[in-house]
């Protein structure tokens, strides 16, 4: 079954994949902060803004769901990008940390310096998300 990217069902499937990834578990064993990923709206494609909340703690995804407005305020890290950039990330054409450094992904909340030690965890999280049968909106 395929899931539309950054929807609640996609987030749940992504969380399940993260929990099945032992390499992620090892790489993120000291990570202790929830994360919100946002796909910004693209009016030309008719794509609304969508965000997912991932409660990541010591290599485990304790919760994955569509983000609520309050999550953006309470979460330590918020990473956003347009639909085309997220497609590149999930197609493994763009590594998330390098995307942040190059300005393709925007860190709207949190410190890039604090993310650098988790480069491997970020790669493994993307590999997990890439295992989800994902549909992007038409035109992406």
VOPAGU-2260 file (C-alpha; in pm, 1 decimal, decimal comma):
REM VOPAGU-2260
SITE   aa  ch    i         X         Y         Z
SITE  UNK   A    0       0,0       0,0       0,0
SITE  UNK   A    1     135,8     342,7     -86,9
SITE  UNK   A    2     102,9     648,3     133,6
SITE  UNK   A    3      83,8    1014,8      37,3
SITE  UNK   A    4     398,8    1180,2     169,4
SITE  UNK   A    5     383,7    1367,9     500,0
SITE  UNK   A    6      34,4    1248,4     589,6
SITE  UNK   A    7     -55,0    1079,5     918,5
SITE  UNK   A    8     -52,2     729,9     764,1
SITE  UNK   A    9     283,1     796,9     597,9
SITE  UNK   A   10     426,6     916,7     931,1
SITE  UNK   A   11     307,3     602,0    1110,3
SITE  UNK   A   12     461,1     378,6     840,2
SITE  UNK   A   13     782,3     580,7     858,3
SITE  UNK   A   14     800,0     538,1    1236,5
SITE  UNK   A   15     756,9     163,3    1197,6
SITE  UNK   A   16    1043,0     150,3     946,9
SITE  UNK   A   17    1267,0     356,2    1175,6
SITE  UNK   A   18    1201,0     110,0    1459,6
SITE  UNK   A   19    1295,9    -182,4    1236,5
SITE  UNK   A   20    1632,6     -26,4    1146,1
SITE  UNK   A   21    1901,9    -152,9    1383,6
SITE  UNK   A   22    2164,5      73,9    1225,2
SITE  UNK   A   23    1946,8     375,5    1307,0
SITE  UNK   A   24    1901,6     249,0    1663,2
SITE  UNK   A   25    2280,0     236,4    1711,5
SITE  UNK   A   26    2353,8     568,9    1539,2
SITE  UNK   A   27    2083,5     754,0    1735,1
SITE  UNK   A   28    2130,5     594,2    2075,0
SITE  UNK   A   29    2209,3     931,7    2236,2
SITE  UNK   A   30    1946,3    1137,0    2047,1
SITE  UNK   A   31    1672,3    1260,6    2285,4
SITE  UNK   A   32    1455,6    1513,7    2100,7
SITE  UNK   A   33    1134,3    1508,7    1900,2
SITE  UNK   A   34    1159,1    1635,1    1545,0
SITE  UNK   A   35     906,8    1794,8    1310,1
SITE  UNK   A   36     956,2    1764,0     935,7
SITE  UNK   A   37     756,7    2007,0     723,8
SITE  UNK   A   38     679,9    2002,3     354,6
SITE  UNK   A   39     602,6    2364,7     274,3
SITE  UNK   A   40     303,9    2449,8      57,9
SITE  UNK   A   41     346,8    2473,5    -317,5
SITE  UNK   A   42      42,2    2657,3    -457,5
SITE  UNK   A   43     152,3    2591,1    -818,0
SITE  UNK   A   44     117,3    2218,1    -754,0
SITE  UNK   A   45    -182,4    2254,3    -524,5
SITE  UNK   A   46      17,3    2106,1    -237,0
SITE  UNK   A   47     -77,0    2226,7     113,3
SITE  UNK   A   48     177,7    2252,0     392,9
SITE  UNK   A   49     211,2    1922,2     578,4
SITE  UNK   A   50     418,9    1832,3     881,5
SITE  UNK   A   51     499,5    1510,8    1060,3
SITE  UNK   A   52     603,0    1469,5    1422,1
SITE  UNK   A   53     859,4    1206,9    1516,4
SITE  UNK   A   54     925,6    1144,1    1884,9
SITE  UNK   A   55    1279,1    1009,1    1861,2
SITE  UNK   A   56    1451,4     894,9    2178,0
SITE  UNK   A   57    1764,0     682,0    2219,3
SITE  UNK   A   58    1733,0     513,9    1880,5
SITE  UNK   A   59    1359,7     449,9    1901,2
SITE  UNK   A   60    1068,8     626,1    1736,7
SITE  UNK   A   61     822,2     639,1    2023,6
SITE  UNK   A   62     553,4     814,7    1821,1
SITE  UNK   A   63     503,9     915,7    1459,3
SITE  UNK   A   64     202,0    1111,8    1337,1
SITE  UNK   A   65      82,9    1416,5    1152,5
SITE  UNK   A   66     207,8    1718,3    1345,3
SITE  UNK   A   67     -27,5    1950,4    1528,2
SITE  UNK   A   68      29,1    2325,9    1538,7
SITE  UNK   A   69     144,7    2300,3    1901,6
SITE  UNK   A   70     420,0    2056,1    1798,7
SITE  UNK   A   71     594,8    2329,4    1603,6
SITE  UNK   A   72     626,0    2534,0    1922,5
SITE  UNK   A   73     716,7    2252,7    2161,2
SITE  UNK   A   74     960,8    2058,2    1943,4
SITE  UNK   A   75    1334,8    2121,2    1964,1
SITE  UNK   A   76    1399,2    2071,0    1591,2
SITE  UNK   A   77    1193,8    2169,2    1288,1
SITE  UNK   A   78    1324,4    2098,4     938,4
SITE  UNK   A   79    1136,9    2218,5     632,5
SITE  UNK   A   80    1169,0    2206,9     256,1
SITE  UNK   A   81     959,8    2221,6     -57,2
SITE  UNK   A   82     807,7    1902,7    -205,0
SITE  UNK   A   83    1079,0    1868,6    -472,4
SITE  UNK   A   84    1356,6    1879,3    -212,2
SITE  UNK   A   85    1185,5    1620,8      10,1
SITE  UNK   A   86    1150,6    1397,0    -295,0
SITE  UNK   A   87    1525,7    1426,5    -353,0
SITE  UNK   A   88    1588,4    1338,7      13,3
SITE  UNK   A   89    1360,2    1034,8       4,9
SITE  UNK   A   90    1504,6     925,6    -331,7
SITE  UNK   A   91    1843,4     941,8    -155,4
SITE  UNK   A   92    1973,3    1205,5    -398,1
SITE  UNK   A   93    2028,6    1453,8    -114,4
SITE  UNK   A   94    2157,8    1370,3     232,4
SITE  UNK   A   95    1971,8    1568,7     498,9
SITE  UNK   A   96    2272,0    1719,1     680,6
SITE  UNK   A   97    2430,3    1832,1     353,4
SITE  UNK   A   98    2092,7    1964,8     243,5
SITE  UNK   A   99    2083,1    2174,8     560,7
SITE  UNK   A  100    2438,3    2299,3     509,1
SITE  UNK   A  101    2362,8    2390,4     145,8
SITE  UNK   A  102    2036,3    2560,9     235,8
SITE  UNK   A  103    1815,1    2316,2      43,9
SITE  UNK   A  104    1654,2    2212,6     372,5
SITE  UNK   A  105    1580,7    2481,8     630,5
SITE  UNK   A  106    1637,5    2431,9    1000,3
SITE  UNK   A  107    1364,4    2661,4    1134,3
SITE  UNK   A  108    1424,4    2553,1    1491,7
SITE  UNK   A  109    1726,7    2395,1    1653,8
SITE  UNK   A  110    2102,5    2408,3    1606,2
SITE  UNK   A  111    2281,7    2271,5    1302,0
SITE  UNK   A  112    2596,7    2226,3    1510,8
SITE  UNK   A  113    2409,2    1989,9    1744,0
SITE  UNK   A  114    2292,9    1781,5    1444,6
SITE  UNK   A  115    2639,3    1720,6    1297,5
SITE  UNK   A  116    2721,6    1428,7    1533,1
SITE  UNK   A  117    2404,4    1256,7    1409,7
SITE  UNK   A  118    2490,3    1247,8    1038,8
SITE  UNK   A  119    2477,9     866,8    1032,8
SITE  UNK   A  120    2149,6     862,3    1224,5
SITE  UNK   A  121    2001,6    1108,2     973,0
SITE  UNK   A  122    2114,2     888,7     682,3
SITE  UNK   A  123    1961,2     582,2     846,7
SITE  UNK   A  124    1637,2     766,9     918,8
SITE  UNK   A  125    1615,1     860,3     548,3
SITE  UNK   A  126    1686,8     500,0     448,1
SITE  UNK   A  127    1402,3     394,0     676,2
SITE  UNK   A  128    1165,0     654,0     531,0
SITE  UNK   A  129    1267,3     550,7     179,4
SITE  UNK   A  130    1138,2     199,0     256,1
SITE  UNK   A  131     784,3     338,7     284,4
SITE  UNK   A  132     589,1     308,5     -40,5
SITE  UNK   A  133     547,0     683,1     -90,7
SITE  UNK   A  134     332,9     885,6    -329,9
SITE  UNK   A  135     417,0    1245,6    -401,9
SITE  UNK   A  136     162,1    1492,2    -537,2
SITE  UNK   A  137     137,7    1510,1    -916,0
SITE  UNK   A  138     406,1    1727,6   -1065,1
SITE  UNK   A  139     668,8    1658,3    -800,8
